[in-house]
Amino acid sequence: MSTLGNILWFILGGFVMGLSWWLVSLICFITIIGIPWGRACFVIGKFSFFPFGQEAIERSLISDEKDVGTGAFGTIGNIIWFIFAGLELALIHIFLAVSLFVTIIGIPFAIQHAKLAGVAIMPIGKAIVPKDVAAAARQAHAQKVAAKAQDKA
C-alpha cells in the first residue's frame, strides 16, 4: 500500500514539494552559515518525495544519546530555522493538508502533509526512518525509561 501511496504522492505534488525543500536546501548551502539547515532540508526533501512508510523521529531515540542537533544547539537552530524558513514551509504544508482533507479521497495525502508540516517547524535533530524502526526505537526508549523509574523506586 505504501508503494502505491508513494507513487500517487510523487505524481500529484510530492515531486514539487521535494524540489521545494531541495531549493531551500540549496539556498542554505550557498549561505555557508546555513549548512546544518541545508543538510536537514535535503534529507526532508527526500522524505517529501516518498513519505509513505517512513516517519520523522528524534535522533536521540535511535541512538539513545544526545548530540549537537538534539541538545541545546539543536533547539537554538530550530528557533532560527522557524523564524527564517520553517513557518513558511509549515504553512504551505498545512494549506495543502486542509485542501486535500476537504476532498475526502485526499485524506491520506493530507495526513502526510500534516507530518511534513510538523517536521518543517523543527527539522534539526530529526531522523527519517521506516515506520517499524521508529516503533522499535520508541519501544526500546520506553523500556529504558521504565527501567530507570523502577530502579529509583
Secondary structure, DSSP 8 states (H G I E B T S, - for coil): -HHHHHHHHIIIIIHHHHHHHHHHHHHHHHTSTTHHHHHHHHHHHHHHHS-TTEEEEEHHHHHSS--TTTSHHHHHHHHHHIIIIIHHHHHHHHHHHHHHHHTSTTHHHHHHHHHHHHHHH--TTEEEEEHHHHHHHHHHHHHHHHHHHHHH-
